[in-house]
Each structure stands twice: as C-alpha cells, then as structure tokens.
Amino acid sequence: MSDIFVRPYDEPHKPHKRLVTTALIVLAVTAVVIGLCLWMDARSAKAREVKPAVQEKPVAQPAKASVPAPAPISSAVPVVPVAPAVPTADSKAQQLFARAQTLAAAGSLLQARDLLGEVIATATDESLKNNAMRVQGRVNVQLFLSTTPTPEKKSYVIQPGDSLDKIARVNKTTVDLIRKINKMENSTIYPGGRLLLPAAPFVVQVNKSAKTVDLTMNGKLFKRYIVGLGVNGKTPVGKFQTVVHQTNPDWTPPGGGIIKFGDPKNLLGTRWMSIQDATRPEIKGFGIHGTSARDSIGAETSNGCIRMLNEDVEELYMLIPPRTEVIISE
C-alpha cells in the first residue's frame, strides 16, 4: 500500500510540467500548418486572377521565317488569266477593211482605196483579200467616172479642130467614156477647154484556172470580174484584140440561123465583143459577152467564149474601146 500515491482531496490540481510543454508544441505546429495552408490558398487565388492578363499579352517569341498560308480550298472553277491576244496580220487587215468600207460609204473614196490596197498587200486570208479586191474595183470605177483627179486619168487641153471622136481615137478610149468622166450632156467642146482622159489604155487579162478577168492599166489591177469559160477548156489561149463591139446583139449559133436579141435562146446577153488574133485566123467565133444565167459564172459551160454577168459586161464595154488587148492564159 505504500507504493500508491493518494492526493489529498483538498489539495489543488497542478498540471504536470511535461504535459504542458507537449501541448504548447502541438499548438504551435498546428498554427504553423494552418498558416501555411492559408498562404498557399491565397497565392493560388492570386495566380488565377493574373492568368487572363498573361494570355492577352503573350511573351514575345523569337522571329521565325514567314511561311505562306495555304490557299483556301474553293469549289469554284479556278480562273486562269488569259494573255491579251496579239493582233495578227489578218486581224489588222480585217480592221482596215471595215474602215475602208465605212469611208467608201461616206464618199471618201481616195482614202478608202488606199486602205483597200493595204489590205490586199498584207492579208493572207484569200477570202478577205478577194473581198477587198471586189470593193476596190467598185471604188476604182466610181473614182474613174468622177471629176476627181487620179493616177488613172490625165488632163487634156482641147485643140482647134478637135472633136470628141478624134480625141477618143487618139487616146484609145471611147466618146461615151469621155462624156461620162467629164459629166458632159452633149459632145460640144471648145478650144482651150480641158478634159479628163484615161491616162493609158486598159488591158484585159483572162486567167482560165481562176476563171477571172482582170482589167488592168499600166500593169496595175483596176477591177477583177468572175467569169464563165468554155467547157472542157475550149477557151483559146494567147494574145487577142477586141474587134466588133455590139450592144443588144443578135446571135448566130454554130448550126446557122440568127436568134434575135431578147429571145430566151439568145446566149449573148446585152453586150458582145469579138476577139481575134491576126496571126491565127483559124481561131474565130470567140468573144466576150453577157449572160443572165448567173449559175454559169465561175464554171465551164460555154462553147469557148468568155461569159460575164450582164451588169459586168456592160461596165467593161463602157471602159474599153475596140482594139483593146486581151491576154488569155491557163
């Protein structure tokens, strides 16, 4: 019983010194832990508040070589740039031809003729060139029959004793043409007056393979006509002269007889110009004449003569006098 300590009932309670020390240490550690937790929570909250500002102002990165962004994919058909067309010789000639036609319609015939000559010299398209020749021929005739001076005409001073018939014979032309060029209502002339006359004789050149008649002056094309020729090449070749010129001719067919002008069986049309070669008298019965059979033009349908549309042969008849040279080649 002596080993048991019994505290008297009335003795005040005094805690043990070691227990007090332990409690103080526990309290201190607890306070430190709680403080550390609170500090870490506060820091974390602060970091969350600062983060958006950092995203708005990212830290600059070192410069890198720019890489082109890939082109957006589109379902539309890509547009391929087309280089502007380079004008060709024929496109330029076509423009000149259109301009020449406009000038001709406006009455500027000399300018139109110059442009048409340029088209003929530069165009490689045969259709364009032939069209230009056709229009040029029409313009040439208009100028020739006007009082406008051109290289195809010369000025002549009327001499005492002159007559239109004499002037026409000396200058290898016709009275009708002199009157048309000079706008004369009759054949009266006076010494000292002036007349426009053809500058040189016309020459008729027939190309059998092309089926054309070229009216030329001094070797230069004046007007081209499309014609019909003899069947199976019967149109003779060589140099000839026109001899008999007739208006509204009757026709003597190879079998004999006479078919009057105006008869549907008359094949000569409105004009007839016989051709002969004095060195070959056996070649006879051939000539240049008109026709109303338009489908025979550009074909071989005659018995050897050169067929022209009536309006064409009437124009040629007016421009050339008897004894005009005719050259026919293959």
DRENDREN-729717 format. One line per 5 residues: number of its first residue (from 1); for each residue x, y, z of N, C-alpha, C, O. Coordinates in steps of 0.1 Angstrom, whole numbers, plus 2048, in hexadecimal, padded with zeros to 3 digits. Example, Ala and Ser with C-alpha at 12.3 -4.5 7.8 and 13.67 -1.06 7.14 Angstrom:
DRENDREN-729717
1 = 884 7C7 84E 87B 7D3 84E 884 7DF 84E 88E 7DF 855; 880 7EA 847 889 7F5 847 881 800 84F 886 80B 850
//
This chain:
DRENDREN-729717
1 = 808 7F4 800 800 800 800 808 80C 800 804 817 7FD; 815 80B 804 81E 816 804 822 81C 7F7 827 827 7F6; 81F 814 7EC 823 818 7DE 819 821 7D8 81B 827 7CD; 80D 822 7DD 802 82A 7D7 802 837 7DD 801 839 7E9; 803 842 7D3 802 84F 7D8 7F4 854 7D7 7ED 853 7CD
6 = 7EF 859 7E2 7E1 85E 7E3 7E2 86C 7E6 7E7 871 7F1; 7DC 874 7DC 7DC 883 7DE 7D1 886 7E7 7C5 882 7E6; 7D4 88E 7F0 7CA 892 7F9 7BF 899 7F2 7C1 8A1 7E9; 7B3 897 7F7 7A7 89D 7F1 7A7 8AC 7F0 7A2 8B2 7E7; 7AC 8B1 7F9 7AC 8C0 7FA 7B8 8C7 7F4 7B9 8D3 7F5
11 = 7C2 8BF 7EE 7CE 8C5 7E7 7CB 8CA 7D9 7C5 8C3 7D1; 7CE 8D7 7D6 7CB 8DC 7C8 7D2 8D4 7BD 7DD 8CF 7BF; 7CB 8D4 7B1 7D1 8CD 7A5 7DB 8D5 79E 7D9 8E0 79A; 7E7 8CE 79C 7F2 8D5 795 7F6 8CC 78A 7FB 8C1 78C; 7F5 8D1 77E 7F9 8C8 772 808 8C5 772 810 8CC 778
16 = 80A 8BA 76B 818 8B6 76B 820 8BE 761 81A 8C2 757; 82C 8C1 764 834 8CA 75C 836 8C5 74E 836 8CD 744; 838 8B8 74C 83B 8B2 73F 82F 8B3 736 830 8B6 72A; 823 8B0 73B 817 8B1 733 815 8BF 72E 810 8C1 723; 818 8C9 736 816 8D7 731 81F 8DA 725 81B 8E0 71C
21 = 82B 8D5 727 834 8D8 71C 830 8D1 70F 830 8D7 704; 82B 8C5 710 826 8BE 704 81B 8C5 6FD 81A 8C6 6F1; 812 8C9 706 806 8D0 700 80A 8DD 6F9 804 8E0 6EE; 813 8E4 6FE 817 8F0 6F8 81E 8ED 6EA 81B 8F5 6E0; 825 8E3 6E9 82C 8DF 6DD 821 8DC 6D2 822 8E0 6C6
26 = 817 8D4 6D7 80D 8D0 6CD 805 8DC 6C8 802 8DD 6BC; 802 8E5 6D1 7FB 8F1 6CD 803 8F9 6C3 7FE 8FF 6B9; 810 8FA 6C6 819 902 6BD 81A 8FC 6AF 819 903 6A4; 81B 8EF 6AE 81C 8E8 6A1 80F 8EA 699 80E 8EC 68D; 804 8E8 6A1 7F7 8EA 69B 7F5 8F8 695 7F0 8F9 68A
31 = 7F9 902 69C 7F8 90F 697 801 911 68B 7FC 918 681; 80C 90B 68B 815 90D 67F 80F 906 673 80F 90C 668; 809 8FA 675 803 8F3 66A 7F7 8FB 664 7F6 8FC 658; 7EF 900 66D 7E3 907 669 7E8 914 661 7E2 917 657; 7F2 91B 667 7F7 927 660 7FC 924 652 7FA 92B 648
36 = 804 919 651 809 915 644 7FE 912 63A 7FF 915 62E; 7F4 90B 63F 7E9 908 635 7E2 914 631 7DF 916 625; 7DF 91D 63A 7D9 92A 636 7E2 932 62C 7DC 938 622; 7EF 932 62E 7F8 939 625 7F8 933 617 7F8 93A 60D; 7F7 926 617 7F7 91F 609 7EA 921 602 7EA 923 5F6
41 = 7DF 921 60A 7D2 924 603 7D1 932 5FE 7CC 935 5F3; 7D7 93C 605 7D7 94A 601 7DF 94B 5F4 7DC 953 5EB; 7EB 944 5F3 7F3 945 5E8 7ED 93F 5DB 7EE 945 5D0; 7E6 934 5DE 7DF 92E 5D2 7D4 936 5CC 7D3 937 5C0; 7CD 93D 5D5 7C2 946 5D1 7C8 952 5C9 7C2 956 5BF
46 = 7D3 957 5CE 7DA 962 5C7 7DE 95E 5B9 7DD 966 5AF; 7E4 952 5B8 7E8 94D 5AB 7DD 94C 5A1 7DE 94F 595; 7D1 947 5A6 7C5 946 59D 7C1 954 598 7BC 955 58D; 7C2 95E 5A0 7BF 96C 59C 7C8 971 592 7C4 979 589; 7D5 96E 592 7DF 974 589 7DF 96D 57C 7E3 973 572
51 = 7DB 960 57B 7DD 958 56F 7D6 95E 562 7DD 95E 558; 7C9 963 563 7C4 969 557 7CC 974 551 7CD 976 545; 7D2 97D 55A 7DA 988 555 7E6 982 54E 7EB 988 544; 7EC 977 552 7F7 972 54C 7F4 96C 53E 7FC 96D 534; 7E8 967 53D 7E3 962 52F 7E1 96D 525 7E4 96B 51A
56 = 7DC 978 52A 7DA 984 521 7E7 989 51C 7E8 98F 511; 7F2 988 524 7FF 98E 520 809 983 520 811 982 52A; 809 97A 516 812 96F 516 821 974 515 824 97F 50F; 829 96C 51A 837 970 51A 83C 96F 50B 83A 965 505; 843 979 507 848 979 4F9 851 96D 4F6 85A 96A 4FE
61 = 84F 967 4EB 857 95B 4E7 861 960 4DD 85F 96A 4D6; 86C 959 4DC 876 95C 4D2 870 95C 4C4 868 953 4C1; 874 965 4BB 86E 966 4AD 872 95A 4A5 87D 955 4A6; 868 955 49E 86A 949 496 867 94D 487 860 957 484; 86D 946 47E 86B 948 470 85C 946 46D 856 93C 470
66 = 856 950 465 848 94F 462 845 944 458 84C 943 44E; 83B 93C 45B 837 932 452 82A 935 44C 820 937 454; 828 936 43F 81B 93A 439 810 930 43D 812 924 43D; 805 936 440 7FA 92E 444 7F4 927 438 7F4 92C 42D; 7F0 91A 43A 7EA 913 42E 7DE 91A 429 7D6 91F 431
71 = 7DC 91A 41C 7D1 921 416 7C4 919 41A 7C4 90D 41A; 7B9 921 41C 7AD 91A 420 7A7 912 415 7A8 916 409; 7A2 907 418 79C 8FE 40E 78F 903 40A 786 905 413; 78D 904 3FD 780 90A 3F8 77A 900 3EF 781 8F9 3E7; 76D 8FF 3EF 766 8F6 3E5 764 8FC 3D8 761 8F6 3CE
76 = 767 90A 3D7 765 911 3CA 770 90D 3C0 77B 909 3C5; 76E 90E 3B3 778 90A 3A9 782 915 3A9 77E 921 3A8; 78F 912 3AA 799 91D 3AA 799 925 39E 798 91F 393; 79B 932 39F 79C 93B 393 7AB 93B 38F 7B3 940 396; 7AD 937 383 7BB 937 37D 7BD 944 376 7B6 946 36C
81 = 7C6 94D 37A 7C8 959 372 7CC 957 364 7D5 94E 361; 7C6 95E 35B 7C9 95C 34C 7D0 968 348 7CC 974 34A; 7DC 966 341 7E4 971 33C 7DC 977 331 7D6 971 329; 7DD 985 330 7D7 98C 325 7DB 987 317 7E7 984 315; 7D1 985 30E 7D4 980 301 7DD 989 2F9 7DB 996 2F9
86 = 7E7 984 2F3 7F0 98C 2EB 7EA 98D 2DD 7E7 983 2D6; 7E8 99A 2D8 7E2 99C 2CB 7EA 995 2C0 7F6 996 2C0; 7E3 98E 2B8 7E9 987 2AC 7E8 990 2A0 7E1 99A 2A0; 7EF 98C 296 7EF 994 289 7E1 995 284 7DC 99F 27F; 7D9 989 285 7CC 989 27F 7C2 991 288 7B9 997 283
91 = 7C4 991 295 7BB 998 29E 7BD 9A7 29B 7B3 9AF 29B; 7C9 9AC 299 7CC 9BA 295 7C5 9BD 287 7BF 9C7 285; 7C7 9B3 27E 7C1 9B5 271 7B2 9B6 271 7AC 9BE 26A; 7AC 9AE 27A 79E 9AE 27B 799 9BB 281 78F 9C1 27C; 7A0 9C1 28A 79D 9CE 28F 79E 9D9 285 796 9E2 284
96 = 7A9 9D8 27D 7AA 9E2 272 79F 9E0 267 79A 9EA 262; 79B 9D4 265 790 9D1 25B 783 9D8 260 77C 9DE 258; 780 9D6 26D 774 9DC 272 774 9EB 272 76B 9F1 26E; 780 9F0 275 782 9FF 274 780 A04 266 77A A0E 263; 786 9FD 25C 785 A01 24E 776 A00 249 772 A09 242
101 = 76F 9F7 24D 761 9F6 249 759 A02 24F 750 A07 248; 75C A06 25B 756 A11 261 759 A1E 25A 750 A26 257; 766 A1F 256 76A A2B 24F 763 A2C 241 75F A36 23C; 763 A20 23A 75C A20 22D 74E A23 22D 749 A2B 225; 747 A1E 238 739 A22 239 737 A31 23C 72C A36 238
106 = 741 A37 242 740 A45 246 744 A4E 23A 744 A5A 23B; 749 A48 22F 74E A4F 223 75C A53 223 761 A5A 21A; 764 A4E 22D 772 A51 22E 77A A46 226 780 A3D 22C; 778 A47 219 77D A3C 210 78C A3A 20F 791 A2F 20F; 793 A46 20F 7A2 A45 20E 7A8 A3E 21B 7B0 A36 219
111 = 7A3 A42 226 7A8 A3C 233 7A4 A2D 233 7AC A25 238; 798 A2A 22F 793 A1C 22F 79C A14 226 79F A08 229; 79F A19 21A 7A7 A11 211 7B5 A0F 216 7BA A04 214; 7BB A18 21D 7C8 A16 223 7C8 A0B 22D 7D1 A02 22E; 7BE A0B 236 7BD A01 240 7BA 9F3 23A 7C0 9E9 23E
116 = 7B2 9F2 22F 7AF 9E6 229 7BC 9E0 222 7BE 9D4 222; 7C4 9E9 21D 7D1 9E5 217 7DA 9DF 222 7E1 9D5 21F; 7DA 9E4 22E 7E1 9DF 239 7DC 9D1 23D 7E4 9C8 241; 7CF 9D0 23D 7C9 9C3 241 7CE 9B8 237 7D2 9AD 23B; 7CD 9BB 22A 7D1 9B2 220 7DF 9AE 221 7E3 9A2 21E
121 = 7E8 9B7 225 7F6 9B5 225 7FA 9AD 232 804 9A6 232; 7F2 9AE 23D 7F6 9A7 249 7EE 99B 24D 7F3 993 255; 7E2 99A 249 7D9 98F 24D 7DE 982 247 7E2 981 23C; 7DE 977 250 7E1 96A 24B 7D5 961 249 7D5 957 242; 7C9 966 24F 7BD 95F 24D 7B7 962 23F 7B5 96E 23C
126 = 7B6 958 236 7B2 95B 228 7A4 961 227 7A1 969 21F; 79B 95C 230 78D 962 230 78D 971 233 787 979 22C; 795 975 23D 796 983 240 79D 98B 235 798 996 232; 7A7 985 22F 7AE 98C 224 7A5 98E 218 7A4 998 212; 79D 983 215 794 984 209 788 98E 20C 784 995 203
131 = 784 98F 218 779 998 21C 77F 9A7 21A 778 9B0 215; 78B 9A8 21F 792 9B6 21D 793 9B9 20F 791 9C5 20B; 797 9B0 206 798 9B2 1F8 78B 9B6 1F2 78A 9BF 1E9; 780 9AF 1F6 773 9B2 1F1 76F 9C0 1F4 76A 9C8 1EB; 771 9C4 200 76D 9D2 204 776 9DC 1FE 772 9E7 1FA
136 = 783 9D9 1FD 78C 9E2 1F7 789 9E5 1E8 789 9F0 1E3; 785 9DA 1E1 781 9DC 1D3 775 9E5 1D2 774 9EE 1C9; 76B 9E4 1DB 75F 9ED 1DA 763 9FB 1DD 75E A04 1D7; 76C 9FD 1E7 771 A0A 1EA 779 A10 1DE 778 A1C 1DB; 781 A08 1D8 789 A0D 1CC 780 A12 1C1 783 A1D 1BB
141 = 775 A0B 1BE 76C A0F 1B4 765 A1C 1B8 764 A25 1AF; 761 A1D 1C4 75B A2A 1C9 764 A36 1C7 760 A40 1C3; 771 A34 1CB 77A A3F 1CA 77D A42 1BC 77F A4D 1B8; 77E A37 1B3 782 A39 1A5 777 A41 19E 77A A49 195; 76B A3F 1A2 75F A46 19B 75C A53 1A2 752 A59 19E
146 = 764 A57 1AB 762 A64 1B2 76C A6F 1AC 775 A6B 1A4; 76A A7B 1B0 773 A86 1AC 77F A87 1B6 787 A90 1B5; 780 A7E 1BF 78C A7E 1C9 798 A79 1C1 798 A6E 1BB; 7A3 A81 1C2 7AF A7C 1BB 7B5 A70 1C2 7B6 A6F 1CF; 7B9 A66 1BA 7BF A5A 1C0 7CB A56 1B6 7CB A5B 1AB
151 = 7D3 A4D 1BA 7DE A49 1B1 7D9 A42 1A5 7E1 A41 19B; 7CD A3D 1A5 7C8 A36 199 7C3 A40 18E 7BE A3C 184; 7C3 A4D 191 7BE A57 188 7C8 A62 185 7D1 A65 18E; 7C8 A68 17A 7D0 A73 177 7C8 A7F 172 7BD A7E 16E; 7CE A8B 172 7C7 A97 16E 7CB A9A 15F 7D7 A9A 15C
156 = 7C1 A9D 157 7C4 AA0 149 7BE AAE 146 7B2 AB1 149; 7C6 AB6 13F 7C2 AC3 13A 7BC AC2 12C 7C3 ABD 123; 7B0 AC6 12A 7A9 AC5 11D 7B0 ACE 113 7B2 ADA 115; 7B3 AC8 107 7BA AD0 0FC 7B0 AD4 0F2 7A5 ACE 0F0; 7B3 ADE 0EA 7AB AE2 0DF 7A9 AD6 0D5 7B3 ACF 0D2
161 = 79E AD3 0D0 79B AC8 0C7 798 ABB 0CE 796 AB1 0C8; 799 ABB 0DB 796 AAE 0E3 787 AAB 0E3 77F AB4 0E2; 784 A9F 0E4 776 A9A 0E6 778 A8F 0F1 782 A89 0F3; 76D A8B 0F7 76D A80 101 771 A73 0FA 779 A6B 100; 76D A71 0EE 770 A65 0E7 77F A64 0E4 785 A59 0E6
166 = 785 A6F 0E0 793 A6F 0DD 79B A6D 0EA 7A5 A66 0EA; 797 A75 0F4 79E A73 101 79E A65 106 7A8 A60 10B; 792 A5E 105 790 A51 109 799 A47 101 7A0 A3E 107; 79A A49 0F4 7A2 A40 0EC 7B1 A42 0EF 7B8 A38 0F0; 7B6 A4E 0F0 7C4 A50 0F3 7C8 A4B 101 7D3 A46 103
171 = 7BF A4C 10A 7C2 A48 118 7BD A3A 11C 7BD A36 127; 7B9 A33 111 7B4 A25 113 7AA A23 11E 7AB A1B 127; 79F A2B 11C 794 A2A 125 787 A2C 11D 787 A2B 111; 77C A2E 124 76F A30 11D 769 A3D 120 76C A43 12B; 761 A42 117 759 A4F 119 750 A4E 125 750 A57 12D
176 = 74A A42 127 741 A40 132 748 A42 13F 743 A48 149; 754 A3C 140 75C A3D 14C 761 A4B 14F 760 A4F 15B; 765 A52 145 76A A60 147 75E A69 14C 760 A71 155; 752 A67 147 747 A6E 14B 743 A6B 15A 73F A73 162; 744 A5E 15D 741 A5A 16B 74B A60 175 747 A64 180
181 = 758 A5F 172 762 A64 17B 760 A73 17D 761 A78 188; 75D A7A 173 75D A89 173 74E A8E 176 74C A9B 175; 745 A86 178 737 A8A 17B 731 A93 170 72B A9D 173; 733 A8F 164 72F A96 158 721 A92 154 71E A86 153; 718 A9B 151 70B A98 14D 70A A97 13E 701 A91 138
186 = 714 A9C 137 715 A9B 128 723 A9A 124 72C A99 12D; 726 A9A 117 733 A98 112 73A AA6 10E 744 AA5 107; 734 AB1 112 73A ABE 10E 746 AC1 117 746 AC0 123; 751 AC5 110 75D AC8 117 763 AD5 111 75F AD9 105; 76C ADC 118 772 AE9 113 781 AE8 115 786 AE3 11F
191 = 788 AEE 10C 797 AEF 10D 79B AF6 11A 794 B00 11E; 7A5 AF1 120 7A9 AF6 12D 7A3 AF0 139 7A8 AF1 144; 798 AE9 137 792 AE2 142 79A AD6 146 7A3 AD1 13F; 797 AD1 152 79E AC5 157 795 AB9 159 789 ABA 15C; 79A AAD 156 793 AA1 158 79C A97 160 7A8 A97 15F
196 = 795 A8F 167 79C A83 16E 79A A77 165 78F A74 161; 7A6 A71 162 7A6 A65 15A 7AD A59 161 7B5 A5C 16A; 7AB A4D 15C 7B3 A42 162 7C2 A44 160 7C6 A48 155; 7C9 A42 16A 7D8 A44 16A 7DF A3A 160 7E9 A3E 15B; 7DA A2E 15F 7E0 A24 156 7D5 A1A 152 7CA A1A 158
201 = 7D7 A12 148 7CD A09 143 7CB 9FE 14E 7D5 9FA 155; 7BF 9F8 14F 7BD 9ED 157 7C1 9E0 150 7C2 9E0 144; 7C4 9D6 158 7C8 9C9 153 7BF 9BF 15A 7BD 9BF 166; 7B9 9B5 153 7B1 9AA 158 7B9 99E 15A 7BE 999 150; 7BA 998 166 7C2 98C 168 7B8 981 16E 7B2 983 178
206 = 7B8 976 167 7AF 96B 16A 7B7 960 170 7C1 95B 16A; 7B3 95B 17C 7BA 950 183 7B0 944 183 7A6 944 18A; 7B3 93A 17B 7AA 92F 179 7A9 927 186 79E 922 189; 7B4 924 18D 7B3 91C 199 7AB 923 1A4 7A4 91C 1AB; 7AD 930 1A5 7A6 937 1AF 798 93C 1AB 78F 940 1B3
211 = 795 93B 19E 789 940 198 786 94E 19B 77B 952 1A0; 790 957 198 78F 965 19B 793 96D 18F 79B 968 186; 78E 979 18E 792 983 185 797 98F 18C 790 995 194; 7A4 992 18B 7AA 99E 191 7AB 9A9 187 7B2 9A8 17D; 7A5 9B4 18B 7A7 9C0 183 7B2 9C8 189 7B1 9CC 194
216 = 7BD 9CB 181 7C9 9D1 186 7CC 9DD 17F 7C8 9DF 173; 7D4 9E6 185 7DA 9F2 17E 7E8 9F4 183 7EB 9F4 18F; 7F1 9F4 179 800 9F5 17D 804 9EA 186 80C 9EC 18F; 7FE 9DE 184 802 9D2 18C 7FC 9D2 19A 7FF 9C9 1A1; 7F3 9DB 19D 7ED 9DC 1AA 7DE 9D8 1AA 7D7 9DC 1A1
221 = 7DA 9CF 1B3 7CC 9CB 1B3 7C3 9D7 1B5 7C4 9DE 1BF; 7B9 9D8 1AD 7AF 9E2 1AE 7A2 9DC 1B3 79C 9E1 1BC; 79E 9D0 1AD 792 9C9 1B2 792 9BB 1AE 797 9B8 1A3; 78E 9B2 1B7 78D 9A4 1B4 77F 99F 1B2 776 9A3 1BA; 77C 997 1A8 76F 991 1A6 770 982 1A6 77A 97C 1A2
226 = 766 97B 1AC 764 96D 1AB 75D 969 19E 752 96F 19C; 761 95F 197 75B 95C 18A 759 94D 188 75E 945 190; 752 94A 17D 750 93C 179 758 93A 16C 75A 943 164; 75D 92E 16B 766 92B 15F 761 91E 158 756 919 15B; 768 91B 14D 764 910 144 765 902 14B 76E 8FF 153
231 = 75B 8FA 148 75B 8EC 14D 767 8E4 148 76C 8E6 13D; 76D 8DC 151 779 8D4 14E 784 8DC 149 78C 8D7 140; 786 8E8 14E 792 8F0 14B 792 8F6 13D 79C 8F9 137; 786 8F8 136 785 8FC 128 788 90B 126 78B 90F 11B; 789 913 131 78D 921 12F 79C 921 12B 7A4 91C 131
236 = 79F 928 11F 7AC 928 11A 7B6 930 123 7B2 939 12A; 7C3 92D 122 7CD 934 129 7D6 93C 120 7D8 938 114; 7DA 948 124 7E3 950 11C 7DF 95F 11E 7D8 963 127; 7E5 967 114 7E2 975 114 7D9 979 109 7DA 974 0FD; 7CF 980 10C 7C4 984 103 7C1 993 104 7C7 99A 10C
241 = 7B8 998 0FB 7B3 9A5 0FC 7A4 9A4 0FA 79F 99C 0F2; 79D 9AE 101 78E 9AE 0FE 78C 9B5 0F1 794 9BE 0ED; 782 9B0 0E9 780 9B6 0DC 772 9BC 0DB 771 9C8 0DA; 768 9B4 0DB 75A 9B9 0D9 754 9BA 0E7 753 9B1 0EF; 74F 9C7 0EA 748 9CA 0F6 739 9CC 0F3 736 9D5 0EA
246 = 730 9C5 0F9 722 9C6 0F6 71A 9C7 103 71D 9C0 10D; 710 9D0 102 706 9D1 10D 6FA 9C9 109 6F5 9CA 0FD; 6F4 9C2 112 6E8 9BA 110 6E9 9B1 103 6E2 9B3 0FA; 6F3 9A8 103 6F7 9A1 0F7 6ED 996 0F3 6E7 98F 0FC; 6EC 993 0E6 6E5 987 0E2 6F0 97C 0E2 6FC 97F 0E2
251 = 6EB 96F 0E3 6F5 964 0E4 6F3 95B 0D8 6E9 957 0D4; 6FF 958 0D2 700 94E 0C7 706 941 0CD 712 940 0CE; 6FE 937 0D0 703 92B 0D6 70B 923 0CC 70A 925 0C0; 714 919 0D1 71C 912 0C8 715 90A 0BD 71A 908 0B2; 708 906 0C0 701 8FF 0B6 6FA 908 0AB 6F4 902 0A2
256 = 6FC 915 0AC 6F6 91E 0A2 6EA 925 0A7 6E4 921 0B2; 6E5 92E 0A0 6D9 936 0A3 6DC 941 0AC 6E8 943 0B0; 6D2 949 0B0 6D4 955 0B8 6C9 955 0C3 6BE 953 0C0; 6CE 957 0CF 6C5 958 0DB 6C5 966 0E0 6D0 96B 0E4; 6BA 96D 0DF 6BA 97B 0E2 6BC 97E 0F1 6BA 975 0F9
261 = 6C1 98A 0F3 6C3 98E 101 6B5 98E 108 6AB 993 103; 6B5 98A 114 6A8 989 11C 6A2 97B 11C 69A 978 124; 6A6 973 112 6A1 966 112 6A8 95E 11D 6B4 95E 11E; 6A0 956 125 6A6 94E 130 6B1 945 12B 6B9 941 133; 6B1 941 11E 6BB 938 119 6C8 940 115 6D2 939 112
266 = 6C8 94D 115 6D4 955 112 6DD 955 11E 6D9 959 129; 6E9 950 11C 6F2 94E 127 6FC 959 12A 705 958 132; 6FB 964 122 705 96E 122 703 979 12C 70B 982 12E; 6F7 97A 133 6F4 984 13C 6F3 992 136 6EF 993 12B; 6F7 99C 13D 6F5 9AA 139 701 9B0 131 6FF 9BA 12B
271 = 70D 9A9 131 718 9AF 12A 720 9A3 124 721 998 129; 727 9A7 119 730 99D 112 73C 9A5 10D 73C 9AF 107; 748 99F 110 755 9A4 10B 75D 998 106 762 98F 10E; 75E 997 0F9 765 98C 0F3 774 98E 0F5 779 999 0F7; 77C 982 0F6 78A 983 0F7 791 97B 0EC 78C 971 0E8
276 = 79C 981 0E7 7A3 97A 0DC 7B2 97C 0DD 7B7 985 0E4; 7B9 972 0D7 7C8 973 0D7 7CB 973 0C8 7C9 969 0C1; 7D1 97E 0C3 7D3 980 0B5 7DD 975 0B0 7DD 972 0A4; 7E5 96F 0B8 7EF 965 0B4 7E9 957 0B4 7EF 94E 0AF; 7DD 956 0B9 7D6 949 0BA 7C7 94A 0B5 7BE 949 0BD
281 = 7C5 94C 0A8 7B8 94F 0A3 7AE 943 0A5 7A2 945 0A4; 7B4 937 0A7 7AB 92B 0A9 7A4 92C 0B7 799 925 0B8; 7A9 934 0C0 7A2 936 0CD 797 941 0CB 79B 94C 0CB; 78B 93D 0CA 780 947 0C8 774 942 0CF 772 937 0D3; 76B 94C 0D0 75E 949 0D6 75E 94B 0E6 754 948 0EC
286 = 76A 94F 0EB 76B 950 0F9 769 95F 0FD 76C 968 0F5; 765 961 109 763 96F 10E 760 970 11D 75F 966 124; 75E 97C 121 759 97F 12F 74B 984 12E 748 98D 127; 742 97D 136 734 981 135 72D 980 142 733 97A 14C; 721 985 143 719 985 14F 711 978 150 710 970 147
291 = 70B 977 15C 702 96B 15E 6F9 96F 16A 6FD 976 174; 6ED 969 16A 6E4 96A 175 6E4 95D 17E 6DE 95C 188; 6EB 953 179 6ED 946 180 6F8 948 18A 703 945 188; 6F4 94C 196 6FE 950 1A0 705 943 1A5 711 944 1AA; 6FF 938 1A5 705 92C 1A9 710 927 1A0 718 91E 1A3
296 = 711 92D 194 71C 929 18B 729 931 18E 733 92D 188; 728 93B 196 734 943 19A 73D 93B 1A3 738 935 1AD; 749 93A 1A1 752 932 1A9 753 923 1A5 759 91B 1AC; 74D 920 199 74C 912 195 751 911 186 753 91C 180; 752 905 181 755 903 173 748 8FE 16C 745 8F2 16D
301 = 741 907 166 734 904 160 733 909 152 729 905 14B; 73B 912 14D 73A 918 140 740 90F 135 746 905 138; 73F 914 129 745 90D 11E 753 912 11B 759 910 110; 759 91A 125 766 91F 123 767 92E 126 772 933 128; 75B 935 126 75B 943 128 75D 946 137 75C 93D 140
306 = 75F 953 13A 761 958 148 754 95E 14C 750 968 146; 74D 958 155 740 95D 15A 741 966 166 749 962 170; 73A 971 166 73A 97A 171 72B 97D 175 723 97D 16C; 729 980 181 71B 985 185 718 991 17D 721 999 17A; 70B 993 179 708 99F 170 70C 9AC 176 711 9B4 16F
311 = 70B 9AE 184 70F 9BB 18A 71E 9BC 189 723 9C8 188; 726 9B1 189 734 9B2 188 739 9B5 17A 742 9BD 178; 733 9AE 170 737 9B0 163 734 9BE 15E 73A 9C3 155; 729 9C3 163 725 9D1 15F 72F 9DB 164 732 9E5 15D; 734 9D9 170 73E 9E2 175 74B 9E1 16D 752 9EB 16A
316 = 750 9D4 16B 75C 9D2 163 75B 9D8 155 764 9DE 150; 74F 9D6 14F 74D 9DC 141 74E 9EB 141 754 9F0 138; 74A 9F2 14C 74B A00 14D 75A A04 14F 75E A0F 14A; 762 9FC 156 76F A01 159 779 9FE 14E 783 A05 14D; 777 9F4 146 781 9F0 13C 77C 9F3 12E 771 9F1 12B
321 = 785 9F8 125 781 9FA 117 785 9EE 10E 78C 9E5 113; 781 9EE 102 786 9E3 0F9 795 9E4 0F8 79B 9EF 0FA; 79B 9D9 0F5 7A9 9D7 0F4 7B0 9D6 101 7BC 9D8 102; 7A8 9D4 10C 7AE 9D2 119 7B5 9C4 11A 7AF 9BA 115; 7C1 9C3 11F 7C8 9B7 121 7C2 9AE 12B 7BE 9B2 136
326 = 7C0 9A1 127 7BB 996 130 7C5 98B 130 7C9 985 126; 7CA 988 13C 7D4 97D 13F 7CD 972 146 7C8 974 151; 7CD 966 140 7C6 95B 147 7D1 950 14A 7D9 94C 142; 7D2 94D 157 7DC 943 15C 7D5 938 164 7CA 93A 169; 7DC 92D 164 7D7 921 16C 7D7 924 17B 7D3 91C 183
//
